[in-house]
């Protein structure tokens, strides 16, 4: 857990104001460490071998549980900073997809049920890990190209928050299907 704790500490220490107390850091480190191992194991085709590598498993970049968990935490950070009412977003908002990054993320989201069916049919959890990594990447592109909280057009801002919410729920559900927990802060 010390390597996972170092990852969590480095992320929180990089902020101007640290968000996590010692107990939170320890709990998140456990989530990250266990998630990293499970993801690395499930990420490869069940008929393939892999090399156990802590640095790769706990990297915040690349195809790792940590990267996906971080994406989930990042989305929840948007909700906290914006004091977002998710019930209102879920009930009242219609999607408005003007930017190619918005459309790309929406298309990625729409593929979730198909991926789950394929995972079950082929008994290959690595298909789900690939999908979740792709979703986290699509979110990262969307987040880079499309202001969310700073978007001046209210309809567009709420649409983007709705996309964030859908992404968040898929990342959490997908990771839970793999037996991997998430944390709203990281």
N, C-alpha and C positions, 0 to 999 in steps of 0.2 A: 504493500500500500504506500510505501514511501515515495515511489516514483509517481504514482497517481496524485499523491499529496503535493509533490513538487509542481506538477502540472497545474493543479488548482491554485496553489499559492502564487505561481508566476502570473496566472491570468488575473487574479484579484489584485495582486500587488502592482500590476501595470496600470491600474485605475488611479485617477487623482484621489478619489475617496473610496476606500475599501468597503465592500458591501457585506463581506462574510466574517462572522465571528469564528472562533476556533472550533466550536462544535459543528457549525455548518461546513467549514472546510473539511473536517474529518468525515462527515457524512457524505459529502459530495465526492471526496476522494475515493471512498468505498464504492460509490455508484460508478464512478469513472473507471476504477481499476477492474472491478468485476465485469462491467460492460465491455471494456476493452478486450478482455480475455474471451468472453463469450462471442463477441462479434468476430474476432480474428479466427476463432474456431469455425463459426458458421459461414464466414465470408467465402471460404474456399469450397469448391465442389467437393462433395463428401468422398469422392474417389481420389482426391488429390492429397498430397502431403504438403505441409508448410513448415516453415522455420519459425520457432517461437522467438519473438523479438519485442521486448518491452518498449523500446523507443518507438517502434513502428505502431504498436498497439495503442499507445497513449498519445500519439501525435494529434495536435489540434488541427492539422492540415492533412489532407489526403483521405483515403477511404478507410476511416476508422469510426468506431462508436463515439469516440471523444468528439470528433468533428460534427457528427450528427447531433449528439447531446448538446454541444455548444450552439448549434443552429437553433435547437429547441429553446435553449435558455435565452438566446439573443432575441427571439420572437417574444418571449415572455417579458423581456426587458423593455421592448417597445410598448407592450401593453401597460406595464407599470409606469413608464415615463409619461405616457399619454393618458393615464387614468382612464383606460378604455373600458366601456361597458360592453362586455362580450355578448350578453343576452340581447342587447339592442342590435348589435352588429349582426348576430345570427338571425334575428327576426325581421329586420327592416331593410337590410342592405341588398342591393342588386349589384352584380359584378359589372364593371365597366372596364373593358380590356383595350386600352388605347396603345400601350407600349408593347413592342415585341417581347420584352422580358416578362410582362404580365401574362401575355398569351402563352408563352413558353411554360411558365409556372402552372398556369391553369390546365394546360394539356398534360403536364406531368401529374398533377393531382388527379385528373380524370382517369388515369391508367391504374390507379391503386387497386380497385376491385379485380381487374384483370390479372394483375401480378399475384394477388392473393390466391386466386383460382389456379394459376399456373404453379405456384409454390406447392399447393396441396396436391395437385394432379401429378406433378413430377417429383414430389418429395425432395425439393431442393431449396433449402432456406437461403442459399447464396443468391437466388434470384431476388429475394426480398432485400438482402443487404445491398445489392446493386441498385435496386430501385430507390431505397432510402438515401443512398449516397447521391444518386442523380437528383433526387428531390432537394436535398440540402444544397447541392450545387446550383440548381435552378433558383432556389430561394436566394442564394448569395448573389447571383447575377441580378435578380429582381431588386434586391436591396441596394445594390450598387447603382442601378440605372433609374430606380423609381423612388423618389422621396415618399416616405409614408407619413410620419407625423408633421413634417414640414410642408407637405403638399397643401397649397392654398385653396384649391378647389375641393370643397367639402365632400361632394359626391365621389370624387376620385379618391380622396383620402380614406373615406369609409370603405370604398371598394377594395383598396389596398390593404386596409386592416382586416377585411373579410378574407382576402387571400392569405394573409399572415395567419389568421385563425385556422383556416383549413389546413395550411401547411403544418402548423403546430400540432394539430390533432392527428394528422397522418404520421408525423414523425414519432409522436408519443405512442400511438397505437402500434405502428410497425415495429418499433423497438420492443414494446411489451410482448408482441407476438414472438419475438426472439428471446424473451426472458430477460430483457435489458431495461433497467429503470432509467428515468430521466430526472432532472432537477430544474426547477424554474430559474435558479441562479447558478452561475458557474464562475 
